[in-house]
Amino acid sequence: MHKLLLLIIGTIYIINSLVMWFTPIWWYETVPGITMMGPFNLHFVRDIGLVYLISGIGLIYGIRVPQVAIFACLWPALHALFHAWIFIQRGMPVDVIAATNLFLIQLPAWLSVWAAIQRFPALQKEGR
């Protein structure tokens, strides 16, 4: 199951990165809460898109090389911690922004951490 999670989350991250790269204004205007973070900045959106691309590729490659999966889930986990802090600063409202944060940032980040960690018992079985 952990390999499937890495594949699914990695694919979602890659798709998000492509959307951020090729339709950045649409991404900025569509994702709940993004416009609250400040004015549109093409450079910033594309930079973050590249980070999602590398994380997604790393999670998928991490199916074969567990150490890569651990490295690839670090940025999403730190990003999730930052967004948890933003949620607290907003007064912990239950709204569409909080739901977006939960389903598009928190769950994928922490599930990928769990899935990456689960890859390490496989190293002992495979003799690496």
A tleap script that builds the chain and sets N, CA, C and O, in Angstrom:
source leaprc.protein.ff14SB
mol = sequence {
  NMET HIE LYS LEU LEU LEU LEU ILE ILE GLY
  THR ILE TYR ILE ILE ASN SER LEU VAL MET
  TRP PHE THR PRO ILE TRP TRP TYR GLU THR
  VAL PRO GLY ILE THR MET MET GLY PRO PHE
  ASN LEU HIE PHE VAL ARG ASP ILE GLY LEU
  VAL TYR LEU ILE SER GLY ILE GLY LEU ILE
  TYR GLY ILE ARG VAL PRO GLN VAL ALA ILE
  PHE ALA CYS LEU TRP PRO ALA LEU HIE ALA
  LEU PHE HIE ALA TRP ILE PHE ILE GLN ARG
  GLY MET PRO VAL ASP VAL ILE ALA ALA THR
  ASN LEU PHE LEU ILE GLN LEU PRO ALA TRP
  LEU SER VAL TRP ALA ALA ILE GLN ARG PHE
  PRO ALA LEU GLN LYS GLU GLY CARG
}
set mol.1.N position { 0.810 -1.198 0.000 }
set mol.1.CA position { 0.000 0.000 0.000 }
set mol.1.C position { 0.859 1.271 0.000 }
set mol.1.O position { 0.495 2.269 -0.622 }
set mol.2.N position { 2.006 1.228 0.704 }
set mol.2.CA position { 2.845 2.416 0.751 }
set mol.2.C position { 3.406 2.777 -0.621 }
set mol.2.O position { 3.575 3.957 -0.928 }
set mol.3.N position { 3.696 1.776 -1.445 }
set mol.3.CA position { 4.186 2.062 -2.797 }
set mol.3.C position { 3.100 2.740 -3.626 }
set mol.3.O position { 3.381 3.667 -4.385 }
set mol.4.N position { 1.871 2.281 -3.481 }
set mol.4.CA position { 0.753 2.880 -4.207 }
set mol.4.C position { 0.545 4.333 -3.763 }
set mol.4.O position { 0.291 5.205 -4.593 }
set mol.5.N position { 0.654 4.590 -2.460 }
set mol.5.CA position { 0.521 5.969 -1.963 }
set mol.5.C position { 1.613 6.863 -2.543 }
set mol.5.O position { 1.338 7.989 -2.960 }
set mol.6.N position { 2.840 6.372 -2.571 }
set mol.6.CA position { 3.923 7.163 -3.152 }
set mol.6.C position { 3.645 7.468 -4.619 }
set mol.6.O position { 3.891 8.584 -5.078 }
set mol.7.N position { 3.139 6.493 -5.350 }
set mol.7.CA position { 2.809 6.690 -6.762 }
set mol.7.C position { 1.687 7.710 -6.927 }
set mol.7.O position { 1.795 8.621 -7.747 }
set mol.8.N position { 0.619 7.565 -6.162 }
set mol.8.CA position { -0.527 8.466 -6.286 }
set mol.8.C position { -0.154 9.892 -5.894 }
set mol.8.O position { -0.432 10.835 -6.635 }
set mol.9.N position { 0.475 10.049 -4.734 }
set mol.9.CA position { 0.829 11.398 -4.269 }
set mol.9.C position { 1.878 12.016 -5.189 }
set mol.9.O position { 1.798 13.202 -5.510 }
set mol.10.N position { 2.847 11.232 -5.609 }
set mol.10.CA position { 3.855 11.739 -6.544 }
set mol.10.C position { 3.224 12.208 -7.844 }
set mol.10.O position { 3.610 13.246 -8.382 }
set mol.11.N position { 2.267 11.463 -8.349 }
set mol.11.CA position { 1.570 11.847 -9.583 }
set mol.11.C position { 0.768 13.125 -9.378 }
set mol.11.O position { 0.769 14.005 -10.238 }
set mol.12.N position { 0.087 13.229 -8.246 }
set mol.12.CA position { -0.677 14.447 -7.942 }
set mol.12.C position { 0.263 15.654 -7.870 }
set mol.12.O position { -0.056 16.722 -8.393 }
set mol.13.N position { 1.409 15.488 -7.232 }
set mol.13.CA position { 2.370 16.594 -7.148 }
set mol.13.C position { 2.870 16.997 -8.539 }
set mol.13.O position { 3.016 18.185 -8.825 }
set mol.14.N position { 3.127 16.032 -9.387 }
set mol.14.CA position { 3.597 16.339 -10.746 }
set mol.14.C position { 2.512 17.074 -11.521 }
set mol.14.O position { 2.796 18.063 -12.198 }
set mol.15.N position { 1.280 16.605 -11.429 }
set mol.15.CA position { 0.171 17.286 -12.123 }
set mol.15.C position { 0.035 18.717 -11.606 }
set mol.15.O position { -0.111 19.651 -12.394 }
set mol.16.N position { 0.083 18.889 -10.287 }
set mol.16.CA position { -0.001 20.243 -9.719 }
set mol.16.C position { 1.128 21.113 -10.243 }
set mol.16.O position { 0.911 22.281 -10.567 }
set mol.17.N position { 2.327 20.560 -10.329 }
set mol.17.CA position { 3.459 21.351 -10.812 }
set mol.17.C position { 3.241 21.796 -12.256 }
set mol.17.O position { 3.572 22.925 -12.617 }
set mol.18.N position { 2.689 20.919 -13.072 }
set mol.18.CA position { 2.433 21.274 -14.475 }
set mol.18.C position { 1.366 22.348 -14.588 }
set mol.18.O position { 1.471 23.249 -15.420 }
set mol.19.N position { 0.342 22.254 -13.753 }
set mol.19.CA position { -0.696 23.291 -13.731 }
set mol.19.C position { -0.082 24.620 -13.298 }
set mol.19.O position { -0.363 25.659 -13.896 }
set mol.20.N position { 0.748 24.592 -12.267 }
set mol.20.CA position { 1.376 25.814 -11.780 }
set mol.20.C position { 2.298 26.420 -12.841 }
set mol.20.O position { 2.415 27.642 -12.937 }
set mol.21.N position { 2.941 25.582 -13.624 }
set mol.21.CA position { 3.873 26.073 -14.636 }
set mol.21.C position { 3.145 26.614 -15.871 }
set mol.21.O position { 3.463 27.696 -16.366 }
set mol.22.N position { 2.155 25.840 -16.364 }
set mol.22.CA position { 1.529 26.194 -17.633 }
set mol.22.C position { 0.273 27.061 -17.511 }
set mol.22.O position { -0.092 27.744 -18.468 }
set mol.23.N position { -0.391 27.046 -16.358 }
set mol.23.CA position { -1.570 27.898 -16.158 }
set mol.23.C position { -1.489 28.563 -14.782 }
set mol.23.O position { -2.378 28.382 -13.950 }
set mol.24.N position { -0.437 29.321 -14.548 }
set mol.24.CA position { -0.211 29.867 -13.210 }
set mol.24.C position { -1.297 30.834 -12.725 }
set mol.24.O position { -1.650 30.824 -11.546 }
set mol.25.N position { -1.818 31.654 -13.608 }
set mol.25.CA position { -2.862 32.595 -13.181 }
set mol.25.C position { -4.125 31.828 -12.809 }
set mol.25.O position { -4.764 32.136 -11.803 }
set mol.26.N position { -4.487 30.833 -13.612 }
set mol.26.CA position { -5.655 30.010 -13.288 }
set mol.26.C position { -5.465 29.338 -11.937 }
set mol.26.O position { -6.382 29.323 -11.116 }
set mol.27.N position { -4.267 28.776 -11.699 }
set mol.27.CA position { -3.968 28.128 -10.417 }
set mol.27.C position { -4.118 29.129 -9.274 }
set mol.27.O position { -4.756 28.834 -8.263 }
set mol.28.N position { -3.532 30.309 -9.438 }
set mol.28.CA position { -3.575 31.348 -8.405 }
set mol.28.C position { -5.016 31.762 -8.088 }
set mol.28.O position { -5.372 31.931 -6.922 }
set mol.29.N position { -5.827 31.921 -9.111 }
set mol.29.CA position { -7.200 32.393 -8.912 }
set mol.29.C position { -8.162 31.297 -8.471 }
set mol.29.O position { -9.232 31.600 -7.945 }
set mol.30.N position { -7.810 30.043 -8.670 }
set mol.30.CA position { -8.732 28.927 -8.416 }
set mol.30.C position { -8.542 28.256 -7.065 }
set mol.30.O position { -9.526 27.869 -6.434 }
set mol.31.N position { -7.327 28.109 -6.612 }
set mol.31.CA position { -7.066 27.398 -5.361 }
set mol.31.C position { -7.500 28.280 -4.185 }
set mol.31.O position { -7.005 29.397 -4.039 }
set mol.32.N position { -8.410 27.793 -3.355 }
set mol.32.CA position { -8.907 28.606 -2.237 }
set mol.32.C position { -7.787 29.046 -1.299 }
set mol.32.O position { -6.948 28.249 -0.881 }
set mol.33.N position { -7.800 30.332 -0.985 }
set mol.33.CA position { -6.855 30.894 -0.024 }
set mol.33.C position { -5.590 31.469 -0.632 }
set mol.33.O position { -4.894 32.240 0.029 }
set mol.34.N position { -5.271 31.119 -1.869 }
set mol.34.CA position { -4.013 31.587 -2.461 }
set mol.34.C position { -4.009 33.102 -2.616 }
set mol.34.O position { -3.004 33.752 -2.327 }
set mol.35.N position { -5.125 33.669 -3.070 }
set mol.35.CA position { -5.154 35.117 -3.291 }
set mol.35.C position { -4.997 35.890 -1.981 }
set mol.35.O position { -4.619 37.061 -1.994 }
set mol.36.N position { -5.285 35.241 -0.853 }
set mol.36.CA position { -5.116 35.891 0.456 }
set mol.36.C position { -3.636 36.055 0.809 }
set mol.36.O position { -3.291 36.840 1.692 }
set mol.37.N position { -2.775 35.326 0.131 }
set mol.37.CA position { -1.350 35.342 0.462 }
set mol.37.C position { -0.604 36.499 -0.196 }
set mol.37.O position { 0.590 36.675 0.046 }
set mol.38.N position { -1.277 37.277 -1.011 }
set mol.38.CA position { -0.634 38.408 -1.659 }
set mol.38.C position { -0.907 38.417 -3.139 }
set mol.38.O position { -1.578 37.526 -3.660 }
set mol.39.N position { -0.389 39.423 -3.823 }
set mol.39.CA position { -0.648 39.540 -5.260 }
set mol.39.C position { 0.032 38.413 -6.047 }
set mol.39.O position { 0.992 37.796 -5.584 }
set mol.40.N position { -0.490 38.169 -7.235 }
set mol.40.CA position { 0.063 37.144 -8.119 }
set mol.40.C position { 1.524 37.445 -8.415 }
set mol.40.O position { 1.892 38.581 -8.715 }
set mol.41.N position { 2.353 36.402 -8.326 }
set mol.41.CA position { 3.774 36.518 -8.626 }
set mol.41.C position { 4.162 35.295 -9.456 }
set mol.41.O position { 4.325 34.197 -8.923 }
set mol.42.N position { 4.307 35.497 -10.758 }
set mol.42.CA position { 4.595 34.389 -11.673 }
set mol.42.C position { 5.854 33.634 -11.264 }
set mol.42.O position { 5.866 32.403 -11.266 }
set mol.43.N position { 6.891 34.346 -10.919 }
set mol.43.CA position { 8.152 33.713 -10.540 }
set mol.43.C position { 7.944 32.797 -9.332 }
set mol.43.O position { 8.422 31.663 -9.324 }
set mol.44.N position { 7.239 33.283 -8.320 }
set mol.44.CA position { 7.007 32.503 -7.108 }
set mol.44.C position { 6.169 31.253 -7.404 }
set mol.44.O position { 6.501 30.160 -6.945 }
set mol.45.N position { 5.092 31.414 -8.164 }
set mol.45.CA position { 4.229 30.269 -8.490 }
set mol.45.C position { 5.025 29.210 -9.237 }
set mol.45.O position { 4.923 28.023 -8.927 }
set mol.46.N position { 5.799 29.620 -10.197 }
set mol.46.CA position { 6.586 28.640 -10.962 }
set mol.46.C position { 7.702 28.017 -10.126 }
set mol.46.O position { 8.002 26.834 -10.289 }
set mol.47.N position { 8.321 28.791 -9.238 }
set mol.47.CA position { 9.325 28.219 -8.330 }
set mol.47.C position { 8.714 27.093 -7.497 }
set mol.47.O position { 9.278 26.003 -7.407 }
set mol.48.N position { 7.561 27.362 -6.891 }
set mol.48.CA position { 6.902 26.347 -6.070 }
set mol.48.C position { 6.462 25.172 -6.935 }
set mol.48.O position { 6.506 24.024 -6.493 }
set mol.49.N position { 6.039 25.454 -8.164 }
set mol.49.CA position { 5.701 24.376 -9.094 }
set mol.49.C position { 6.883 23.453 -9.347 }
set mol.49.O position { 6.719 22.236 -9.438 }
set mol.50.N position { 8.069 24.028 -9.458 }
set mol.50.CA position { 9.267 23.207 -9.658 }
set mol.50.C position { 9.560 22.341 -8.436 }
set mol.50.O position { 9.990 21.195 -8.571 }
set mol.51.N position { 9.328 22.886 -7.252 }
set mol.51.CA position { 9.539 22.097 -6.032 }
set mol.51.C position { 8.554 20.926 -5.996 }
set mol.51.O position { 8.926 19.809 -5.635 }
set mol.52.N position { 7.299 21.186 -6.371 }
set mol.52.CA position { 6.326 20.092 -6.442 }
set mol.52.C position { 6.748 19.052 -7.483 }
set mol.52.O position { 6.567 17.854 -7.265 }
set mol.53.N position { 7.305 19.494 -8.602 }
set mol.53.CA position { 7.756 18.558 -9.632 }
set mol.53.C position { 8.849 17.637 -9.089 }
set mol.53.O position { 8.782 16.420 -9.262 }
set mol.54.N position { 9.843 18.214 -8.439 }
set mol.54.CA position { 10.941 17.413 -7.886 }
set mol.54.C position { 10.433 16.479 -6.792 }
set mol.54.O position { 10.843 15.321 -6.725 }
set mol.55.N position { 9.542 16.976 -5.935 }
set mol.55.CA position { 8.983 16.115 -4.883 }
set mol.55.C position { 8.195 14.961 -5.492 }
set mol.55.O position { 8.313 13.820 -5.044 }
set mol.56.N position { 7.395 15.254 -6.507 }
set mol.56.CA position { 6.605 14.203 -7.147 }
set mol.56.C position { 7.475 13.143 -7.807 }
set mol.56.O position { 7.245 11.946 -7.635 }
set mol.57.N position { 8.465 13.583 -8.556 }
set mol.57.CA position { 9.387 12.636 -9.196 }
set mol.57.C position { 10.119 11.823 -8.125 }
set mol.57.O position { 10.286 10.611 -8.261 }
set mol.58.N position { 10.548 12.499 -7.069 }
set mol.58.CA position { 11.265 11.809 -5.987 }
set mol.58.C position { 10.405 10.770 -5.285 }
set mol.58.O position { 10.887 9.685 -4.961 }
set mol.59.N position { 9.136 11.088 -5.045 }
set mol.59.CA position { 8.258 10.114 -4.395 }
set mol.59.C position { 8.072 8.882 -5.282 }
set mol.59.O position { 8.089 7.751 -4.796 }
set mol.60.N position { 7.898 9.108 -6.569 }
set mol.60.CA position { 7.727 7.968 -7.480 }
set mol.60.C position { 9.025 7.162 -7.575 }
set mol.60.O position { 8.994 5.933 -7.512 }
set mol.61.N position { 10.152 7.838 -7.725 }
set mol.61.CA position { 11.433 7.128 -7.773 }
set mol.61.C position { 11.727 6.445 -6.437 }
set mol.61.O position { 12.420 5.429 -6.387 }
set mol.62.N position { 11.197 7.012 -5.369 }
set mol.62.CA position { 11.370 6.437 -4.041 }
set mol.62.C position { 10.720 5.078 -3.860 }
set mol.62.O position { 11.001 4.381 -2.885 }
set mol.63.N position { 9.866 4.699 -4.777 }
set mol.63.CA position { 9.315 3.339 -4.756 }
set mol.63.C position { 10.454 2.338 -4.926 }
set mol.63.O position { 10.440 1.262 -4.327 }
set mol.64.N position { 11.431 2.695 -5.737 }
set mol.64.CA position { 12.592 1.825 -5.964 }
set mol.64.C position { 13.745 2.120 -5.006 }
set mol.64.O position { 14.460 1.209 -4.588 }
set mol.65.N position { 13.922 3.395 -4.664 }
set mol.65.CA position { 15.047 3.808 -3.815 }
set mol.65.C position { 14.471 4.553 -2.605 }
set mol.65.O position { 14.218 5.756 -2.681 }
set mol.66.N position { 14.263 3.843 -1.491 }
set mol.66.CA position { 13.585 4.440 -0.335 }
set mol.66.C position { 14.197 5.731 0.191 }
set mol.66.O position { 13.469 6.608 0.658 }
set mol.67.N position { 15.512 5.865 0.127 }
set mol.67.CA position { 16.145 7.084 0.622 }
set mol.67.C position { 15.670 8.308 -0.155 }
set mol.67.O position { 15.545 9.397 0.404 }
set mol.68.N position { 15.409 8.125 -1.429 }
set mol.68.CA position { 14.917 9.229 -2.255 }
set mol.68.C position { 13.513 9.626 -1.812 }
set mol.68.O position { 13.181 10.811 -1.796 }
set mol.69.N position { 12.692 8.653 -1.456 }
set mol.69.CA position { 11.338 8.956 -0.979 }
set mol.69.C position { 11.379 9.796 0.289 }
set mol.69.O position { 10.595 10.732 0.444 }
set mol.70.N position { 12.292 9.461 1.193 }
set mol.70.CA position { 12.430 10.246 2.430 }
set mol.70.C position { 12.810 11.679 2.092 }
set mol.70.O position { 12.220 12.620 2.622 }
set mol.71.N position { 13.776 11.846 1.229 }
set mol.71.CA position { 14.203 13.192 0.846 }
set mol.71.C position { 13.077 13.940 0.146 }
set mol.71.O position { 12.865 15.124 0.408 }
set mol.72.N position { 12.354 13.267 -0.739 }
set mol.72.CA position { 11.301 13.905 -1.535 }
set mol.72.C position { 10.111 14.360 -0.700 }
set mol.72.O position { 9.407 15.289 -1.095 }
set mol.73.N position { 9.871 13.733 0.435 }
set mol.73.CA position { 8.716 14.131 1.260 }
set mol.73.C position { 9.066 15.223 2.262 }
set mol.73.O position { 8.177 15.696 2.971 }
set mol.74.N position { 10.322 15.639 2.346 }
set mol.74.CA position { 10.709 16.660 3.321 }
set mol.74.C position { 10.065 18.020 3.040 }
set mol.74.O position { 9.488 18.629 3.941 }
set mol.75.N position { 10.160 18.501 1.791 }
set mol.75.CA position { 9.573 19.803 1.497 }
set mol.75.C position { 8.062 19.788 1.708 }
set mol.75.O position { 7.545 20.700 2.354 }
set mol.76.N position { 7.322 18.795 1.194 }
set mol.76.CA position { 5.881 18.792 1.469 }
set mol.76.C position { 5.553 18.782 2.967 }
set mol.76.O position { 4.584 19.411 3.391 }
set mol.77.N position { 6.350 18.076 3.762 }
set mol.77.CA position { 6.098 18.044 5.209 }
set mol.77.C position { 6.368 19.413 5.843 }
set mol.77.O position { 5.587 19.867 6.678 }
set mol.78.N position { 7.441 20.059 5.464 }
set mol.78.CA position { 7.723 21.395 5.984 }
set mol.78.C position { 6.665 22.398 5.516 }
set mol.78.O position { 6.245 23.270 6.276 }
set mol.79.N position { 6.248 22.265 4.278 }
set mol.79.CA position { 5.179 23.098 3.723 }
set mol.79.C position { 3.893 22.891 4.522 }
set mol.79.O position { 3.185 23.853 4.818 }
set mol.80.N position { 3.592 21.649 4.868 }
set mol.80.CA position { 2.395 21.335 5.659 }
set mol.80.C position { 2.486 21.950 7.053 }
set mol.80.O position { 1.496 22.472 7.566 }
set mol.81.N position { 3.667 21.892 7.668 }
set mol.81.CA position { 3.844 22.528 8.984 }
set mol.81.C position { 3.611 24.033 8.901 }
set mol.81.O position { 2.965 24.616 9.772 }
set mol.82.N position { 4.133 24.651 7.863 }
set mol.82.CA position { 3.934 26.086 7.671 }
set mol.82.C position { 2.448 26.403 7.520 }
set mol.82.O position { 1.957 27.373 8.097 }
set mol.83.N position { 1.734 25.587 6.747 }
set mol.83.CA position { 0.302 25.815 6.555 }
set mol.83.C position { -0.496 25.524 7.824 }
set mol.83.O position { -1.550 26.125 8.034 }
set mol.84.N position { -0.026 24.636 8.654 }
set mol.84.CA position { -0.680 24.413 9.950 }
set mol.84.C position { -0.541 25.671 10.806 }
set mol.84.O position { -1.482 26.066 11.494 }
set mol.85.N position { 0.619 26.290 10.760 }
set mol.85.CA position { 0.842 27.536 11.489 }
set mol.85.C position { -0.081 28.635 10.949 }
set mol.85.O position { -0.660 29.394 11.727 }
set mol.86.N position { -0.220 28.724 9.615 }
set mol.86.CA position { -1.120 29.708 9.016 }
set mol.86.C position { -2.554 29.455 9.493 }
set mol.86.O position { -3.270 30.400 9.825 }
set mol.87.N position { -2.974 28.191 9.529 }
set mol.87.CA position { -4.313 27.825 9.993 }
set mol.87.C position { -4.542 28.305 11.430 }
set mol.87.O position { -5.604 28.837 11.753 }
set mol.88.N position { -3.548 28.113 12.277 }
set mol.88.CA position { -3.651 28.565 13.672 }
set mol.88.C position { -3.724 30.089 13.723 }
set mol.88.O position { -4.523 30.647 14.475 }
set mol.89.N position { -2.899 30.762 12.930 }
set mol.89.CA position { -2.903 32.229 12.892 }
set mol.89.C position { -4.239 32.787 12.407 }
set mol.89.O position { -4.630 33.889 12.790 }
set mol.90.N position { -4.939 32.023 11.562 }
set mol.90.CA position { -6.251 32.445 11.061 }
set mol.90.C position { -7.358 32.188 12.085 }
set mol.90.O position { -8.517 32.520 11.833 }
set mol.91.N position { -7.022 31.608 13.225 }
set mol.91.CA position { -8.017 31.338 14.259 }
set mol.91.C position { -8.679 29.976 14.122 }
set mol.91.O position { -9.725 29.739 14.725 }
set mol.92.N position { -8.091 29.081 13.343 }
set mol.92.CA position { -8.557 27.708 13.117 }
set mol.92.C position { -10.007 27.641 12.626 }
set mol.92.O position { -10.808 26.876 13.162 }
set mol.93.N position { -10.344 28.439 11.607 }
set mol.93.CA position { -11.709 28.396 11.095 }
set mol.93.C position { -11.971 27.113 10.301 }
set mol.93.O position { -11.069 26.564 9.667 }
set mol.94.N position { -13.196 26.656 10.346 }
set mol.94.CA position { -13.605 25.520 9.520 }
set mol.94.C position { -14.270 26.126 8.291 }
set mol.94.O position { -15.438 26.514 8.322 }
set mol.95.N position { -13.499 26.197 7.206 }
set mol.95.CA position { -13.990 26.804 5.971 }
set mol.95.C position { -13.359 26.103 4.775 }
set mol.95.O position { -12.632 25.122 4.938 }
set mol.96.N position { -13.635 26.601 3.580 }
set mol.96.CA position { -13.125 25.961 2.370 }
set mol.96.C position { -11.598 26.029 2.310 }
set mol.96.O position { -10.959 25.134 1.758 }
set mol.97.N position { -11.019 27.074 2.868 }
set mol.97.CA position { -9.559 27.183 2.880 }
set mol.97.C position { -8.961 26.108 3.785 }
set mol.97.O position { -7.959 25.486 3.433 }
set mol.98.N position { -9.566 25.890 4.935 }
set mol.98.CA position { -9.086 24.841 5.842 }
set mol.98.C position { -9.248 23.462 5.209 }
set mol.98.O position { -8.370 22.611 5.349 }
set mol.99.N position { -10.356 23.237 4.517 }
set mol.99.CA position { -10.568 21.951 3.841 }
set mol.99.C position { -9.540 21.746 2.732 }
set mol.99.O position { -9.009 20.649 2.563 }
set mol.100.N position { -9.266 22.803 1.982 }
set mol.100.CA position { -8.245 22.722 0.930 }
set mol.100.C position { -6.891 22.394 1.551 }
set mol.100.O position { -6.160 21.541 1.048 }
set mol.101.N position { -6.568 23.065 2.629 }
set mol.101.CA position { -5.316 22.805 3.339 }
set mol.101.C position { -5.243 21.349 3.792 }
set mol.101.O position { -4.217 20.689 3.627 }
set mol.102.N position { -6.330 20.860 4.357 }
set mol.102.CA position { -6.341 19.485 4.857 }
set mol.102.C position { -6.148 18.474 3.720 }
set mol.102.O position { -5.290 17.595 3.801 }
set mol.103.N position { -6.948 18.607 2.671 }
set mol.103.CA position { -6.955 17.583 1.623 }
set mol.103.C position { -5.859 17.734 0.575 }
set mol.103.O position { -5.443 16.739 -0.021 }
set mol.104.N position { -5.382 18.950 0.336 }
set mol.104.CA position { -4.372 19.134 -0.710 }
set mol.104.C position { -2.963 19.367 -0.184 }
set mol.104.O position { -1.998 19.278 -0.944 }
set mol.105.N position { -2.831 19.666 1.113 }
set mol.105.CA position { -1.493 19.903 1.661 }
set mol.105.C position { -1.184 18.922 2.792 }
set mol.105.O position { -0.207 18.177 2.713 }
set mol.106.N position { -2.003 18.914 3.837 }
set mol.106.CA position { -1.703 18.102 5.024 }
set mol.106.C position { -1.717 16.598 4.736 }
set mol.106.O position { -0.722 15.911 4.969 }
set mol.107.N position { -2.831 16.093 4.236 }
set mol.107.CA position { -2.929 14.636 4.030 }
set mol.107.C position { -1.874 14.099 3.066 }
set mol.107.O position { -1.207 13.119 3.397 }
set mol.108.N position { -1.694 14.702 1.883 }
set mol.108.CA position { -0.638 14.166 1.008 }
set mol.108.C position { 0.752 14.226 1.638 }
set mol.108.O position { 1.541 13.291 1.494 }
set mol.109.N position { 1.053 15.314 2.331 }
set mol.109.CA position { 2.385 15.445 2.939 }
set mol.109.C position { 2.621 14.363 3.978 }
set mol.109.O position { 3.644 13.679 3.933 }
set mol.110.N position { 1.697 14.197 4.910 }
set mol.110.CA position { 1.917 13.249 6.007 }
set mol.110.C position { 1.751 11.809 5.560 }
set mol.110.O position { 2.406 10.917 6.099 }
set mol.111.N position { 0.884 11.567 4.583 }
set mol.111.CA position { 0.789 10.205 4.035 }
set mol.111.C position { 2.064 9.833 3.288 }
set mol.111.O position { 2.496 8.680 3.330 }
set mol.112.N position { 2.669 10.805 2.604 }
set mol.112.CA position { 3.921 10.496 1.901 }
set mol.112.C position { 5.056 10.259 2.885 }
set mol.112.O position { 5.920 9.419 2.630 }
set mol.113.N position { 5.077 10.979 4.007 }
set mol.113.CA position { 6.081 10.710 5.046 }
set mol.113.C position { 5.900 9.293 5.567 }
set mol.113.O position { 6.866 8.536 5.663 }
set mol.114.N position { 4.671 8.933 5.902 }
set mol.114.CA position { 4.391 7.578 6.407 }
set mol.114.C position { 4.803 6.528 5.376 }
set mol.114.O position { 5.468 5.549 5.715 }
set mol.115.N position { 4.408 6.732 4.118 }
set mol.115.CA position { 4.719 5.754 3.076 }
set mol.115.C position { 6.223 5.635 2.853 }
set mol.115.O position { 6.735 4.536 2.641 }
set mol.116.N position { 6.928 6.757 2.899 }
set mol.116.CA position { 8.386 6.720 2.716 }
set mol.116.C position { 9.054 5.958 3.851 }
set mol.116.O position { 9.959 5.156 3.617 }
set mol.117.N position { 8.617 6.202 5.065 }
set mol.117.CA position { 9.187 5.491 6.222 }
set mol.117.C position { 8.916 3.994 6.123 }
set mol.117.O position { 9.750 3.181 6.523 }
set mol.118.N position { 7.765 3.633 5.597 }
set mol.118.CA position { 7.415 2.215 5.462 }
set mol.118.C position { 8.321 1.476 4.484 }
set mol.118.O position { 8.385 0.247 4.516 }
set mol.119.N position { 9.017 2.198 3.622 }
set mol.119.CA position { 9.911 1.567 2.647 }
set mol.119.C position { 11.151 0.977 3.307 }
set mol.119.O position { 11.789 0.115 2.703 }
set mol.120.N position { 11.518 1.384 4.488 }
set mol.120.CA position { 12.773 0.943 5.080 }
set mol.120.C position { 12.782 -0.501 5.559 }
set mol.120.O position { 13.837 -1.128 5.469 }
set mol.121.N position { 11.704 -1.078 6.058 }
set mol.121.CA position { 11.746 -2.525 6.355 }
set mol.121.C position { 12.030 -3.352 5.096 }
set mol.121.O position { 12.623 -4.428 5.178 }
set mol.122.N position { 11.613 -2.856 3.950 }
set mol.122.CA position { 11.880 -3.559 2.697 }
set mol.122.C position { 13.370 -3.648 2.405 }
set mol.122.O position { 13.817 -4.605 1.772 }
set mol.123.N position { 14.144 -2.671 2.854 }
set mol.123.CA position { 15.592 -2.720 2.648 }
set mol.123.C position { 16.208 -3.927 3.339 }
set mol.123.O position { 17.090 -4.576 2.776 }
set mol.124.N position { 15.759 -4.238 4.550 }
set mol.124.CA position { 16.288 -5.374 5.286 }
set mol.124.C position { 15.943 -6.693 4.592 }
set mol.124.O position { 16.763 -7.611 4.558 }
set mol.125.N position { 14.736 -6.787 4.040 }
set mol.125.CA position { 14.302 -8.001 3.337 }
set mol.125.C position { 15.050 -8.180 2.024 }
set mol.125.O position { 15.347 -9.303 1.617 }
set mol.126.N position { 15.357 -7.042 1.350 }
set mol.126.CA position { 16.017 -7.110 0.052 }
set mol.126.C position { 17.519 -7.210 0.176 }
set mol.126.O position { 18.200 -7.421 -0.828 }
set mol.127.N position { 18.068 -7.063 1.387 }
set mol.127.CA position { 19.492 -7.208 1.609 }
set mol.127.C position { 20.337 -6.041 1.138 }
set mol.127.O position { 21.511 -6.217 0.816 }
set mol.128.N position { 19.761 -4.860 1.094 }
set mol.128.CA position { 20.527 -3.679 0.643 }
set mol.128.C position { 21.253 -3.036 1.790 }
set mol.128.O position { 21.944 -2.035 1.599 }
savepdb mol mol.pdb
quit
